[in-house]
Amino acid sequence: MVSKIILVVFAFLLLNVTNQSFAQNEDKLVILDTKSGLIVIEFFPEDAPNHVDNFITLVESGFYDDTVFHRVIKDFMIQGGDPKTKPLAYDSITEWGTGDPGYTIDAEFNDIKHNRGIVSMARSQPINSAGSQFFIVHQDSTFLDEQYTVFGRIVTQESFETLDKIANLETAPQISVPMNWDLARLLNATVVNRSEVTNLLELGEPERITSTMQPTLSSDYSNEDLGFSAMFPDGWMVQEPQKTTSDTPDVAAVGPQTDDFPPTITVTVLDSNGLSMDERITQGKQALEPVIEAGQLEILSEEKTKIDGNDAFTIQTKGVFETSSGALNVKFKETTILSSGKFYIITFASSENNFDTFLPDYENTLNSFETLLKESESNGDTITRDMEETISTESVPGEENGGGCLIATATFGSELAPQVQMLREIRDNTVLNTASGTSFMVGFNQFYYSFSPAIADLERENEMFKETVKLAITPLLTTLSILNYVDIDSEEEMLGYGIGIILLNLGMYLVFPALIIQRIRKTIH
């Protein structure tokens, strides 16, 4: 939950890290010789002339020799170029990522996308704070576009293979330093003429941001495909980053530049996959435990609420993160809303100094947030949306529990399993067609969700227990399937079939076993 969002937001904000014609330096390439293989880089001098000159100058001086790719995040990027990672500094690993060449260069943001293989310059919060640290994009990360200076890309098949090897190295928790950092070591870097490299790929022009991808200043946002509308703060840049992972924000609004970094409000839309809000909260807390134990994050508050009739959960956290310009105190506030089978995650991030200043902007956005009901979701022939939400979110007093066949989902491994789908179809198409069926489901949910999350957790933890539950509920599912083959047009028919199935199950689970036990006892005596 929040842990992955935090990583994405920090990548977007921190990464400690005019459309010009495409041009290459026809004469010079740089070869990075690492313990995992070679990486060959070509440059974009017309897009970032000062960065290209700076990089080549540092290479020629031997600055990068024997340094380490000290920050490795699979499916995101690998980062290197810190002089503090050289052999004499191996005993001060806590300072890795804070080194520089003793000067900074001004940003040269351009319209080249941060696609796989792109080489870009890392920096701290001030825009003009780049020096020597650079990163190579492992998987497309276009949410970084126009935030960091792209100045080159890797250009051989071996380069991409080496990138994959380093990106897949096991890393230490929280700090992203490779456990076997020697395999991420850059032995030496050399400048060569293009003619000396014979295995260059034909990559063509780099992909650039088009006008349709440019951020807007519109505060009134609505997207039927994502299923929500909201009012973002006036003057904030609103954009839709390219979706590289499920946790990449679908929409990001960036506020005014401050002395630390601009505040950001992001919205991420995820399929619930049958998870209730309680289950999502539990998953999120488990994911946060390592960060909290490492002292990098502190939970300030958490609260279950209702927003527009939907289950919601709000958590506020505070983190301290080391950057090349020192410790950075950051606060987050995140609200997750469960509606129509999706989690809508609205996250606010800001420096601690400016958090209270911009918090009202976030609260206004949250208050304006609305989920959009598509026509296909509104079916007057079965049950209204309001009643469906009442059925699926009805809970035990004092608790918040979401809808979903939790035990069956855990038993058969997926919300899409035929057995689980059958239960949903029976509930939606048969039981909920009548007032008596609806009333029964409300009462049943109050009972069911008092124990189902605990049983579902046990099933996921113990395979034998899961198989036992499967064996136990299969007869029940078989009897319920009868409802798929009958026509129920009245309350009386619903009651008749419902009572009949209940009696049938009582016979199978209670009467029949009791008769067998009684017969065995008589035989023994």
Secondary structure, 3 states (H helix, E strand, C coil): CHHHHHHHHHHHHCCCCCCCCCCCCCCEEEEEEECCEEEEEEECCCCCHHHHHHHHHHHHCCCCCCEECCEEECCCEEEECCHHHCHHHCCCHHHCCCCCCCCCECCCCCCECCCCCEEEECCCCCCCCECCCEEEECCCCHHHCCCCCEEEEECEHHHHHHHHHHHCCCECCCCCCECCHHHHEEEEEEEEEHHHCCCECCCCCCCECCHHHCCECCCEEEECCCCEEEECCCCCEEECCCCCCCCCCCEEEECCCCCCCCCEEEEEEEECCCCCHHHHHHHHHHHHHHHHHCCCEEEEEEEEEEECCEEEEEEEEEEEEEECCEEEEEEEEEEEEEECCEEEEEEEEEEHHHHHHHHHHHHHHHHHCEECCCHHHCECCCECHHHHHHHHHCCCCCCCCCCCCHHHHHHHCCCCCHHHHHHHHHHHHCHHHCHHHHHHHHHHHHHHCCCHHHHHHHHHHCHHHHHHHHHHHHHHHHHHHHHHHCCCCCHHHHHHHHHHHHHHHHHHHHHHHHHHHHHHHHHHC
